[in-house]
C-alpha cells in the first residue's frame, strides 16, 4: 500500500480543524470547497480589496499571511475574515502564524484580526497559553489528516453556510 503524502499543517488547516475536523481532512487532501459558493466569493473579494494600503498574501515558508502592515516601524500581521462569527477559529489561526514566525524565524510579532464588513479589529498576541493551544491544534490537525477516511459528518451551526456541504449532505 502506498502511503499518502499530506501537506504540512498550515493556517487554513488550523482554521478548518477548529470549525469542523471533516473540513480539515478534505482540505488536507486538496479537495477544495465550492469555489462559486457565495461565502467563498465574498471572502476572496475582501482579501483582494480590503486594506489596500497594506501588503497582502505574504508567503513565509509554508504559511501565507493575509496582510502585513508596519505602523510606526512595528510589523503587525493580519488575518482578514468576512465575519466575526468564527472569532475563536480566526484567533487560533492567527496565533498559529505568530507561533510559526517565532519558532522558525525568531520573530516576536503581534497580530490583528480584521473584520472589514463589521469595521472591527482585535489585537492578538502569543503567550505561553497560546503556544500550548497552537501545539494542541497542530497535533489535532495531524491526527485528523492522517485518518484513512474522513471523520463522519456532524451537523453543527457551521453546516448551513459551509462550502463543503455537498461533501457531507448530498
C-alpha contacts under 8 A as a table, 3 or more apart, distances in Angstrom:
res1	aa1	res2	aa2	distance
6	X	28	X	6.37
6	X	29	X	6.83
6	X	145	X	7.43
6	X	146	X	7.86
7	X	28	X	6.37
7	X	29	X	7.93
8	X	62	X	7.48
9	X	13	X	6.22
9	X	14	X	7.34
9	X	138	X	6.69
9	X	141	X	7.01
9	X	142	X	7.19
10	X	13	X	5.41
10	X	14	X	6.41
10	X	62	X	6.87
10	X	63	X	5.84
11	X	14	X	4.98
11	X	15	X	6.14
11	X	63	X	6.70
11	X	64	X	7.81
11	X	93	X	5.16
11	X	94	X	7.45
11	X	96	X	6.38
11	X	97	X	6.70
12	X	15	X	5.01
12	X	16	X	6.17
12	X	93	X	7.24
13	X	16	X	5.08
13	X	17	X	5.85
13	X	24	X	5.36
13	X	27	X	6.94
13	X	28	X	7.05
13	X	141	X	6.89
14	X	17	X	5.10
14	X	18	X	6.30
14	X	24	X	7.61
14	X	89	X	7.75
14	X	92	X	7.33
14	X	93	X	5.79
14	X	96	X	7.69
14	X	137	X	6.62
14	X	138	X	7.06
14	X	141	X	6.73
15	X	18	X	5.50
15	X	19	X	6.48
15	X	89	X	5.38
15	X	90	X	6.44
15	X	92	X	7.26
15	X	93	X	5.53
16	X	19	X	5.11
16	X	20	X	5.74
16	X	21	X	6.64
16	X	23	X	5.61
16	X	24	X	4.95
16	X	89	X	7.99
17	X	20	X	5.16
17	X	21	X	4.42
17	X	22	X	7.50
17	X	23	X	6.72
17	X	24	X	4.92
17	X	137	X	7.80
17	X	140	X	7.73
17	X	141	X	6.20
18	X	21	X	6.80
18	X	89	X	5.67
18	X	137	X	7.90
19	X	23	X	7.84
19	X	86	X	7.74
19	X	89	X	6.68
19	X	158	X	7.19
20	X	23	X	5.39
20	X	24	X	6.76
21	X	24	X	5.01
21	X	25	X	6.31
21	X	141	X	7.66
21	X	144	X	6.61
21	X	151	X	6.96
22	X	25	X	5.07
22	X	26	X	6.33
22	X	144	X	7.91
22	X	150	X	5.70
22	X	151	X	5.31
22	X	152	X	7.04
22	X	153	X	6.70
23	X	26	X	5.13
23	X	27	X	6.07
23	X	164	X	7.09
24	X	27	X	5.09
24	X	28	X	5.93
24	X	141	X	7.02
24	X	144	X	7.38
24	X	145	X	6.87
25	X	28	X	5.18
25	X	29	X	6.62
25	X	144	X	6.06
25	X	145	X	4.86
25	X	147	X	7.91
25	X	150	X	5.80
25	X	151	X	7.70
26	X	29	X	5.34
26	X	30	X	6.60
26	X	31	X	5.17
26	X	32	X	7.30
26	X	150	X	7.20
27	X	30	X	4.93
27	X	31	X	5.28
27	X	32	X	6.01
28	X	31	X	7.46
28	X	145	X	6.06
32	X	35	X	7.56
32	X	164	X	7.97
33	X	163	X	5.12
33	X	164	X	5.04
34	X	37	X	5.40
34	X	40	X	7.62
34	X	163	X	5.24
34	X	164	X	6.56
35	X	40	X	6.11
35	X	41	X	6.96
35	X	163	X	7.77
36	X	40	X	6.72
36	X	41	X	6.20
37	X	40	X	5.25
37	X	41	X	6.19
37	X	163	X	5.85
38	X	41	X	5.12
38	X	42	X	6.08
39	X	42	X	5.16
39	X	43	X	6.04
39	X	161	X	7.23
39	X	163	X	7.47
40	X	43	X	5.09
40	X	44	X	6.14
40	X	163	X	7.19
41	X	44	X	5.17
41	X	45	X	6.20
42	X	45	X	5.06
42	X	46	X	6.22
42	X	82	X	7.40
43	X	46	X	5.19
43	X	47	X	6.22
43	X	81	X	6.96
43	X	82	X	5.82
44	X	47	X	5.16
44	X	48	X	6.32
45	X	48	X	5.21
45	X	49	X	6.03
46	X	49	X	5.22
46	X	50	X	5.22
46	X	80	X	7.64
46	X	81	X	7.91
46	X	82	X	6.99
46	X	116	X	7.65
47	X	50	X	6.09
47	X	56	X	7.73
47	X	66	X	7.11
47	X	80	X	6.54
48	X	52	X	7.91
48	X	56	X	7.71
49	X	52	X	6.04
50	X	116	X	6.85
51	X	54	X	5.88
52	X	55	X	7.65
54	X	67	X	6.40
54	X	68	X	6.06
54	X	69	X	5.36
55	X	58	X	7.08
55	X	67	X	5.52
55	X	68	X	5.22
55	X	69	X	6.57
56	X	65	X	7.34
56	X	66	X	5.35
56	X	67	X	4.46
56	X	68	X	6.52
57	X	64	X	5.88
57	X	65	X	5.41
57	X	66	X	4.67
57	X	67	X	6.11
58	X	64	X	5.48
58	X	65	X	5.05
58	X	66	X	6.54
58	X	67	X	6.80
58	X	68	X	7.27
59	X	62	X	7.15
59	X	63	X	5.89
59	X	64	X	4.38
59	X	65	X	6.29
60	X	63	X	5.44
60	X	64	X	6.21
60	X	65	X	7.57
61	X	64	X	7.99
63	X	97	X	7.26
65	X	68	X	7.33
65	X	77	X	7.05
65	X	78	X	7.07
65	X	79	X	6.98
65	X	97	X	7.44
66	X	77	X	7.70
66	X	78	X	6.02
66	X	79	X	5.30
66	X	80	X	6.38
67	X	77	X	5.73
67	X	78	X	4.76
67	X	79	X	6.39
67	X	80	X	7.58
68	X	75	X	6.93
68	X	76	X	5.86
68	X	77	X	4.58
68	X	78	X	6.05
69	X	75	X	5.78
69	X	76	X	5.35
69	X	77	X	6.39
69	X	78	X	7.73
70	X	73	X	5.59
70	X	74	X	4.98
70	X	75	X	4.30
70	X	76	X	5.99
71	X	74	X	5.59
71	X	75	X	6.97
71	X	76	X	7.93
75	X	109	X	6.75
75	X	110	X	7.57
76	X	109	X	6.23
76	X	110	X	5.32
76	X	111	X	5.31
76	X	112	X	7.08
77	X	109	X	7.43
77	X	110	X	6.59
77	X	111	X	4.73
77	X	112	X	6.35
78	X	94	X	7.46
78	X	111	X	5.47
78	X	112	X	4.74
78	X	113	X	5.70
78	X	114	X	6.76
79	X	90	X	7.43
79	X	94	X	6.36
79	X	111	X	7.80
79	X	112	X	6.51
79	X	113	X	5.02
79	X	114	X	6.00
80	X	113	X	6.18
80	X	114	X	4.77
80	X	115	X	6.08
80	X	116	X	7.52
81	X	84	X	7.03
81	X	90	X	7.53
81	X	113	X	7.51
81	X	114	X	6.22
81	X	115	X	5.29
81	X	116	X	7.50
82	X	115	X	5.68
82	X	116	X	6.68
82	X	117	X	6.31
83	X	86	X	7.16
83	X	87	X	7.95
83	X	115	X	5.79
83	X	117	X	7.08
83	X	118	X	7.13
84	X	87	X	4.89
84	X	115	X	6.41
84	X	118	X	7.97
86	X	89	X	5.46
86	X	90	X	6.28
87	X	90	X	5.03
87	X	91	X	5.96
88	X	91	X	5.04
88	X	92	X	6.23
89	X	92	X	5.17
89	X	93	X	6.16
90	X	93	X	5.04
90	X	94	X	6.23
90	X	113	X	7.28
91	X	94	X	5.20
91	X	95	X	6.14
91	X	113	X	7.06
91	X	124	X	7.09
92	X	95	X	4.93
92	X	96	X	6.07
92	X	133	X	7.82
92	X	134	X	6.82
93	X	96	X	5.04
93	X	97	X	6.57
94	X	97	X	5.11
94	X	98	X	6.34
94	X	111	X	6.78
94	X	112	X	7.86
94	X	113	X	7.51
94	X	124	X	7.51
95	X	98	X	4.96
95	X	99	X	5.98
95	X	111	X	7.83
95	X	124	X	7.26
95	X	125	X	7.09
95	X	126	X	5.98
95	X	130	X	6.78
95	X	131	X	7.79
95	X	134	X	6.89
96	X	99	X	4.94
96	X	100	X	6.21
96	X	134	X	5.76
97	X	100	X	5.20
97	X	101	X	6.15
98	X	101	X	5.17
98	X	102	X	6.12
98	X	108	X	7.35
98	X	109	X	6.44
98	X	110	X	7.16
98	X	111	X	7.26
98	X	125	X	7.78
98	X	126	X	6.57
99	X	102	X	5.15
99	X	103	X	5.91
99	X	126	X	7.07
99	X	131	X	6.66
99	X	134	X	7.50
100	X	103	X	5.10
100	X	104	X	5.59
100	X	105	X	7.47
101	X	104	X	5.59
101	X	105	X	5.20
101	X	106	X	6.45
101	X	107	X	5.39
101	X	108	X	7.26
101	X	109	X	7.80
102	X	105	X	5.57
102	X	106	X	4.47
102	X	107	X	4.48
102	X	108	X	5.41
102	X	109	X	7.64
103	X	106	X	5.85
103	X	107	X	7.74
109	X	125	X	7.67
110	X	123	X	7.45
110	X	124	X	6.21
110	X	125	X	5.20
110	X	126	X	7.47
111	X	123	X	5.85
111	X	124	X	4.87
111	X	125	X	6.16
112	X	121	X	6.55
112	X	122	X	5.45
112	X	123	X	4.37
112	X	124	X	5.47
113	X	121	X	5.39
113	X	122	X	5.05
113	X	123	X	6.37
113	X	124	X	7.13
114	X	119	X	7.85
114	X	120	X	6.23
114	X	121	X	4.59
114	X	122	X	6.78
115	X	118	X	5.51
115	X	119	X	5.91
115	X	120	X	5.19
115	X	121	X	6.00
116	X	119	X	4.73
116	X	120	X	6.44
117	X	120	X	7.89
126	X	129	X	7.92
126	X	130	X	5.40
126	X	131	X	6.63
127	X	130	X	5.09
127	X	131	X	6.27
128	X	131	X	5.09
128	X	132	X	6.43
129	X	132	X	5.17
129	X	133	X	6.20
130	X	133	X	4.95
130	X	134	X	6.10
131	X	134	X	5.16
131	X	135	X	6.15
132	X	135	X	5.12
132	X	136	X	6.20
133	X	136	X	5.23
133	X	137	X	6.26
134	X	137	X	5.03
134	X	138	X	6.15
135	X	138	X	5.08
135	X	139	X	6.34
136	X	139	X	5.22
136	X	140	X	6.14
137	X	140	X	4.86
137	X	141	X	6.09
138	X	141	X	5.16
138	X	142	X	6.23
139	X	142	X	5.08
139	X	143	X	6.11
140	X	143	X	5.10
140	X	144	X	6.20
141	X	144	X	5.23
141	X	145	X	5.86
142	X	145	X	5.12
142	X	146	X	5.94
143	X	146	X	5.25
143	X	147	X	6.69
144	X	147	X	5.45
144	X	150	X	7.69
144	X	151	X	7.63
147	X	150	X	6.61
147	X	151	X	7.98
153	X	168	X	5.77
155	X	158	X	7.92
155	X	159	X	6.25
156	X	159	X	5.59
157	X	160	X	6.75
158	X	161	X	6.19
158	X	162	X	6.19
159	X	162	X	5.04
159	X	165	X	6.38
160	X	165	X	7.41
161	X	165	X	7.96
162	X	165	X	5.38
163	X	166	X	7.69
164	X	167	X	5.51
164	X	168	X	7.02
165	X	168	X	5.31
165	X	169	X	5.82
165	X	170	X	7.39
166	X	169	X	5.30
166	X	170	X	4.71
167	X	170	X	6.39
